[in-house]
Amino acid sequence: MFCLLNKISKFLLRTILVLAAFVSCDLSNDDSAPNILFIMADDHTSQAWGIYNGLLDNYVKNDAIKYLEKNGTVLNNMFCTNSICVPSRASILTGQYSHVNGVYTLGDNLNPDSLNVAKILQKNGYNTAIIGKWHLKKEPSGFDYYKVLPGQGKYNNPVFKTKENWEDGYNGGKQEPGFSADVIGNSTIEWLENREKTKPFFLMTHFKATHEPFDYPKRHANFLKDVILPEPESLYDFIPSNSGRSFNGQQLEILTNRWLIFSKDGQYNSDVKYPGMPFSLKGKTEKEIRSESYQKLVKDFLRCAASIDDNLNKIISYLKDSNQLEKTIIVYTSDQGYFLGEHGFFDKRIMYEESSRMPFVISYPKRIPKSKRIDDLILNLDIPSMLLDYAGVSSPQSFQGKSFKSALESKKNYESRDFIYYRYWEHSPVRPAHLGIRSKTKKLIYFYGDGLNKKNTSNQTTDPTWEFYDLKKDPLELKNEFNNPLYRKEIIQLREELVKLKKLTKDKETIIPIIDEI
């Protein structure tokens, strides 16, 4: 009897050990925390990615972007909530609107005590780091390691700040030789090589490119040299009233004037050095000036963007060679969009499509489908919740976004937004402060035109105006239809939704009333 019990005990023990081994193997293969590599450029707008069916698709260097597109999922309708560098970056970290995290304009800083996605991942066992552009003024928090540019940083021989030499603002740091995109790319690989290998990693790699002055390394100086680029339909929109706009906007001639000052004086300001100088437009007509300014802007921009693609390729190759690609989520995006001559503009800020749309691609071979596109309305403040979701960590109540993991994985339980809320606070008469709402096919914008004493804003107010666009019939936003009686009912409905959304997003500012009657 004892012998029989002994045999049964041994059999049960072996069975338990086999099952335990199976379960352990299953968890490690399928449910282990993924590495997360979040790569972001500055102003690298969707028109310059070559995968969004735009005018410039055949003129960009985008091998790495096309690789990620083929091996991942592209978002067609991701938008930022405030199209300017500092506020957008703060929203991506905190999962909050500008009016909640307190970062309204370029003049604001992110409170280091704010809860952010890096802090949460760090607390949950991730090795965290950020390399490249930070731009949030105060020392980065939530990162085991950081190596960041002071302020906007420089393109050539950039200075980087680390824990060893941090000083708030533009002070501190150590200069490194080379072009910024290359230094940031190499620093990314160096950190990945030397990181704490027992933990999953969360690394934010932020390129300075393609921000003005759009500088580029010498290897790309002849890229597009003898090419005449196609022009956007609204390039020669000189008079705002032709399209129903009430403001001038950041017209290309503002940039042209900076080039001319640089050509004459050798610099525009201490940090901005434009490539391809001197630049002359002597004897040119108004239309010729805009045309040549457009060609220079976009060629410089695409040369600058090519340096990002070089380094994306380098980073992806490293992950392949080190057998980390399959277990790493790779995101590539931009902090916002940018005007490349559309409406006669450069820069961003305005709630038009080119400026507010964020190009976005994500690859994770284990879970995310390849060669897929998503049309759902998604916001930049949804990003941290999605990353936490993949890490198996719940989002805190302070986050205002929602994970779109189920949308990426084609699950039916994802509840798509009907509307998105946008608010730009950094007022000037050229580009007035405004708020707005966008559905999948319509957009309503209220330019209230008041800086509300926020940092970096003008004291000169502008008259309140409205704009409405039917994005299905007019995707390029060429005609403001606010006064078209055919849209009256839809405009009233959208305004009602705008009031609701303002309240829902906890935008409690009441100095500027939304006009009750339209």
SULWOQUI-V517680 format. One record per helix or strand of 2 or more residues. SS is the DSSP state (hx for helix, st for strand). FROM is the first residue (numbers start at 1). TO is the last residue. If there is no record, write none. Layout:
[[SS	FROM	TO] [SS	FROM	TO]]
This chain:
[[hx	2	30] [st	35	41] [hx	46	48] [hx	57	59] [hx	63	70] [st	73	75] [st	78	79] [hx	85	94] [hx	98	101] [hx	117	123] [st	127	133] [st	145	149] [st	159	161] [st	174	175] [hx	180	194] [st	201	206] [hx	218	220] [hx	240	242] [hx	252	265] [hx	286	321] [st	328	334] [st	339	340] [hx	342	344] [st	345	347] [hx	353	356] [st	360	363] [st	372	374] [st	378	379] [hx	380	390] [hx	405	408] [st	420	424] [st	434	438] [st	442	447] [st	465	470] [hx	485	504]]
